[in-house]
């Protein structure tokens, strides 16, 4: 019985280990980069962040990651069961000091849709949300929270 050279075994192991990430890398490169929705608020970043957290509660989103010091906030909606499948929206916001003062809030949303959850559990499709009223609802809720805190 012949033994394979160690470098061939190592190369095969490395190639097999990298295969799991190839599909994710290809999917990320094929999805179009969607510009964030941006709005500037007349408040410091910490106040804008606190208002955004309160806005998430109004929208039935759950905070998942981030913090005011990082200037990042991530959240996810509850799962909506609709006739064409289950849907869930994720939100990612960044809070930066605006050039003219105040806080610039940049938001991107994605929607995950699982068309037939009974037959294909966990096999949903995720894509960016471009034109949805959720952006306006989020920004309006932040504005209302900031006004209520003054």
C-alpha positions in Angstrom: 0.0 0.0 0.0 1.4 3.4 -1.0 1.2 6.4 1.3 0.4 9.8 -0.1 3.0 12.6 0.5 2.1 14.7 3.5 1.9 17.9 1.4 -0.8 16.4 -0.8 -2.8 15.4 2.3 -2.5 18.9 3.8 -3.5 20.5 0.5 -6.6 18.3 0.1 -7.6 19.1 3.7 -7.2 22.8 3.2 -9.2 22.7 -0.1 -12.0 20.7 1.6 -12.1 23.1 4.6 -12.5 26.1 2.2 -15.4 24.7 0.3 -18.0 25.6 3.0 -17.3 29.3 2.6 -17.2 29.4 -1.2 -21.0 29.5 -1.5 -21.3 32.3 1.1 -18.5 34.3 -0.7 -20.2 33.9 -4.1 -23.6 34.9 -2.7 -22.2 38.0 -1.1 -20.5 39.1 -4.3 -23.6 38.5 -6.4 -25.9 40.5 -4.2 -26.0 44.1 -5.3 -24.7 46.7 -2.8 -27.6 48.8 -1.9 -27.0 52.4 -0.7 -28.1 53.0 2.8 -31.0 55.4 3.6 -29.6 58.4 5.5 -31.1 61.1 7.6 -29.5 63.7 9.9 -31.0 64.5 13.3 -30.4 67.5 15.5 -29.1 65.5 18.4 -25.8 64.1 19.7 -25.1 60.4 18.7 -26.0 59.0 22.2 -29.4 60.7 22.2 -30.0 59.6 18.6 -29.0 56.0 19.6 -31.4 56.0 22.6 -34.2 57.3 20.4 -33.5 54.6 17.8 -33.7 51.9 20.5 -37.1 53.3 21.5 -38.2 53.4 17.9 -37.3 49.7 17.5 -39.7 48.9 20.3 -42.5 50.8 18.5 -41.8 48.8 15.3 -41.7 45.4 17.0 -38.0 44.9 16.3 -35.6 43.3 18.8 -32.2 44.7 19.5 -29.4 42.1 18.7 -26.1 43.9 18.6 -24.2 47.2 18.9 -23.8 50.1 21.2 -23.7 53.9 21.3 -19.9 53.9 21.7 -19.5 51.7 18.6 -22.1 53.9 16.7 -23.8 50.7 15.5 -27.1 49.1 16.1 -28.5 45.8 14.7 -32.0 44.5 15.2 -34.4 42.0 13.8 -38.2 42.0 13.5 -40.5 39.3 14.6 -41.4 36.6 12.0 -44.5 37.5 10.0 -46.5 34.5 8.8 -48.1 35.5 5.4 -49.8 33.5 2.7 -46.7 33.4 0.5 -44.3 32.4 3.3 -42.6 33.6 6.5 -40.8 36.9 6.5 -38.4 38.6 8.8 -36.6 41.9 8.4 -33.2 42.8 9.8 -32.0 46.3 10.3 -28.4 47.7 10.6 -27.9 51.3 11.5 -24.7 53.4 11.9 -24.6 56.7 14.0 -21.9 59.2 13.0 -21.4 62.9 13.9 -22.7 64.9 10.9 -20.4 67.5 9.2 -22.8 70.4 10.1 -23.6 69.1 13.6 -26.1 66.6 14.8 -26.0 62.9 14.0 -26.2 61.1 10.7 -28.0 57.8 10.8 -27.4 55.4 8.0 -29.8 52.4 7.8 -29.8 49.2 5.7 -32.6 46.6 5.9 -32.7 43.1 4.6 -35.7 40.7 4.3 -35.5 37.0 4.7 -38.3 35.0 3.1 -39.0 31.4 3.6 -41.6 30.5 0.9 -42.5 27.0 2.2 -41.3 26.7 5.8 -43.0 23.3 6.3 -41.2 21.6 3.4 -37.9 23.5 3.4 -37.2 24.6 7.0 -34.2 26.9 7.1 -34.0 27.4 3.4 -35.0 31.0 3.0 -33.8 33.7 0.7 -32.4 37.0 2.0 -32.2 40.2 0.0 -31.9 43.9 0.6 -35.0 46.0 1.1 -34.8 49.0 -1.2 -38.1 50.9 -1.3 -40.0 50.1 1.8 -41.9 52.5 4.1 -40.1 50.9 7.0 -37.2 53.4 6.5 -39.6 56.3 6.8 -41.3 54.8 9.8 -37.9 54.2 11.6 -36.7 57.8 10.9 -40.1 59.3 11.9 -40.1 57.3 15.2 -36.5 58.5 16.0 -37.6 62.1 15.3 -40.7 61.7 17.6 -38.6 60.2 20.4 -36.1 63.0 20.2 -38.9 65.6 20.3 -40.5 63.9 23.3 -37.2 64.0 25.2 -36.6 67.7 24.8 
